Amino acid sequence: MKSLPTLLALSCIIFAGCQTVPKVAETQSAQIPEADEEPLGGNFLINFVNPMNGARMSPELRLNEEGEGFSGVIVFPRGGSPLKNVVLESDGSVTAIFTTSGYSFNLNAVIDGDNIGGEFSGPRKISFSGSRLD
């Protein structure tokens, strides 16, 4: 009968140790920052051809992390157009809406490292590509 209390005490120690190991591992992994994690936003110089006049355009696209969401602006030579409903996903996909020269456009793009490519869709579809400035 003396072995029963010893067995119970030993079982408790083993069980407690088994519960502690995963919790310690969770705590330590939660404290290690992701080395490869890059900010989702940034400033990009994008290039496209204006379908109205055939002119090459190179506006700056600025995407900013702001609190729990994102904001941005596309800066043309004549001024900036604020982006609305900006969504940046962890996979690099970007969506937003902007208005320029009285026309509304949807922006759909993908950021891949320092490169960006996508399309403005509105009265016309315009493909663009570019690279990170900062």
VEXMI-936411 format. One record per residue (C-alpha): residue number from 1; x, y, z. Coordinates in steps of 0.05 Angstrom, whole numbers, padded with zeros to 5 digits. Example, Ala and Ser with C-alpha at 12.3 -4.5 7.8 and 13.67 -1.06 7.14 Angstrom:
! VEXMI-936411
+-----+--------+--------+--------+
:   i :      u :      v :      w :
+-----+--------+--------+--------+
:   1 :  00246 : -00090 :  00156 :
:   2 :  00273 : -00021 :  00143 :
+-----+--------+--------+--------+
//
This chain:
! VEXMI-936411
+-----+--------+--------+--------+
:   i :      u :      v :      w :
+-----+--------+--------+--------+
:   1 :  00000 :  00000 :  00000 :
:   2 :  00059 :  00047 :  00010 :
:   3 :  00072 :  00044 : -00065 :
:   4 :  00003 :  00074 : -00082 :
:   5 :  00017 :  00143 : -00051 :
:   6 :  00086 :  00142 : -00083 :
:   7 :  00056 :  00123 : -00150 :
:   8 :  00004 :  00178 : -00144 :
:   9 :  00056 :  00230 : -00126 :
:  10 :  00101 :  00209 : -00184 :
:  11 :  00041 :  00211 : -00232 :
:  12 :  00025 :  00282 : -00210 :
:  13 :  00096 :  00305 : -00221 :
:  14 :  00099 :  00273 : -00291 :
:  15 :  00030 :  00302 : -00309 :
:  16 :  00050 :  00372 : -00285 :
:  17 :  00114 :  00368 : -00325 :
:  18 :  00076 :  00348 : -00388 :
:  19 :  00030 :  00408 : -00380 :
:  20 :  00087 :  00457 : -00369 :
:  21 :  00130 :  00439 : -00430 :
:  22 :  00078 :  00460 : -00483 :
:  23 :  00062 :  00524 : -00444 :
:  24 :  00136 :  00543 : -00440 :
:  25 :  00144 :  00528 : -00514 :
:  26 :  00083 :  00571 : -00531 :
:  27 :  00109 :  00629 : -00489 :
:  28 :  00178 :  00626 : -00520 :
:  29 :  00153 :  00622 : -00592 :
:  30 :  00105 :  00680 : -00580 :
:  31 :  00164 :  00723 : -00558 :
:  32 :  00207 :  00710 : -00619 :
:  33 :  00195 :  00763 : -00673 :
:  34 :  00187 :  00741 : -00745 :
:  35 :  00253 :  00757 : -00779 :
:  36 :  00222 :  00754 : -00849 :
:  37 :  00162 :  00797 : -00833 :
:  38 :  00161 :  00859 : -00876 :
:  39 :  00113 :  00918 : -00870 :
:  40 :  00054 :  00910 : -00917 :
:  41 :  00054 :  00982 : -00941 :
:  42 :  00105 :  01026 : -00974 :
:  43 :  00116 :  01076 : -01029 :
:  44 :  00119 :  01051 : -01101 :
:  45 :  00134 :  01085 : -01167 :
:  46 :  00085 :  01054 : -01217 :
:  47 :  00085 :  01059 : -01293 :
:  48 :  00029 :  01053 : -01344 :
:  49 :  00006 :  01082 : -01410 :
:  50 : -00053 :  01129 : -01409 :
:  51 : -00104 :  01098 : -01458 :
:  52 : -00134 :  01166 : -01473 :
:  53 : -00071 :  01199 : -01503 :
:  54 : -00018 :  01144 : -01504 :
:  55 :  00026 :  01182 : -01454 :
:  56 :  00070 :  01144 : -01406 :
:  57 :  00050 :  01159 : -01334 :
:  58 :  00092 :  01147 : -01271 :
:  59 :  00053 :  01166 : -01209 :
:  60 :  00073 :  01148 : -01138 :
:  61 :  00029 :  01098 : -01100 :
:  62 :  00034 :  01106 : -01025 :
:  63 :  00005 :  01052 : -00980 :
:  64 :  00007 :  01064 : -00905 :
:  65 : -00008 :  01021 : -00845 :
:  66 : -00054 :  01062 : -00800 :
:  67 : -00077 :  01034 : -00733 :
:  68 : -00118 :  00972 : -00748 :
:  69 : -00126 :  00989 : -00822 :
:  70 : -00092 :  01021 : -00882 :
:  71 : -00094 :  01086 : -00920 :
:  72 : -00061 :  01111 : -00982 :
:  73 : -00057 :  01160 : -01039 :
:  74 : -00037 :  01158 : -01112 :
:  75 :  00003 :  01220 : -01131 :
:  76 : -00003 :  01245 : -01203 :
:  77 :  00034 :  01306 : -01230 :
:  78 : -00029 :  01348 : -01220 :
:  79 : -00039 :  01325 : -01148 :
:  80 : -00058 :  01267 : -01103 :
:  81 : -00120 :  01224 : -01102 :
:  82 : -00135 :  01192 : -01035 :
:  83 : -00148 :  01117 : -01035 :
:  84 : -00212 :  01093 : -01002 :
:  85 : -00229 :  01024 : -00974 :
:  86 : -00155 :  01004 : -00975 :
:  87 : -00144 :  00930 : -00960 :
:  88 : -00074 :  00899 : -00957 :
:  89 : -00072 :  00825 : -00945 :
:  90 : -00013 :  00786 : -00916 :
:  91 : -00004 :  00751 : -00984 :
:  92 :  00011 :  00819 : -01015 :
:  93 : -00055 :  00831 : -01050 :
:  94 : -00081 :  00903 : -01049 :
:  95 : -00150 :  00931 : -01065 :
:  96 : -00174 :  01003 : -01061 :
:  97 : -00217 :  01055 : -01096 :
:  98 : -00196 :  01124 : -01119 :
:  99 : -00223 :  01181 : -01162 :
: 100 : -00182 :  01222 : -01210 :
: 101 : -00204 :  01273 : -01263 :
: 102 : -00276 :  01257 : -01246 :
: 103 : -00269 :  01182 : -01259 :
: 104 : -00273 :  01128 : -01206 :
: 105 : -00225 :  01068 : -01209 :
: 106 : -00216 :  01003 : -01171 :
: 107 : -00144 :  00986 : -01157 :
: 108 : -00126 :  00912 : -01154 :
: 109 : -00052 :  00895 : -01146 :
: 110 : -00002 :  00846 : -01116 :
: 111 :  00061 :  00867 : -01079 :
: 112 :  00117 :  00816 : -01088 :
: 113 :  00178 :  00838 : -01048 :
: 114 :  00198 :  00905 : -01078 :
: 115 :  00155 :  00898 : -01140 :
: 116 :  00081 :  00913 : -01151 :
: 117 :  00036 :  00898 : -01210 :
: 118 : -00038 :  00904 : -01221 :
: 119 : -00095 :  00939 : -01256 :
: 120 : -00139 :  01000 : -01249 :
: 121 : -00210 :  00984 : -01272 :
: 122 : -00261 :  01039 : -01285 :
: 123 : -00282 :  01069 : -01350 :
: 124 : -00222 :  01032 : -01379 :
: 125 : -00176 :  00978 : -01353 :
: 126 : -00104 :  01000 : -01345 :
: 127 : -00048 :  00951 : -01327 :
: 128 :  00010 :  00977 : -01287 :
: 129 :  00075 :  00954 : -01256 :
: 130 :  00126 :  00986 : -01211 :
: 131 :  00177 :  00981 : -01156 :
: 132 :  00186 :  01002 : -01084 :
: 133 :  00217 :  01071 : -01071 :
: 134 :  00235 :  01062 : -00998 :
+-----+--------+--------+--------+
//
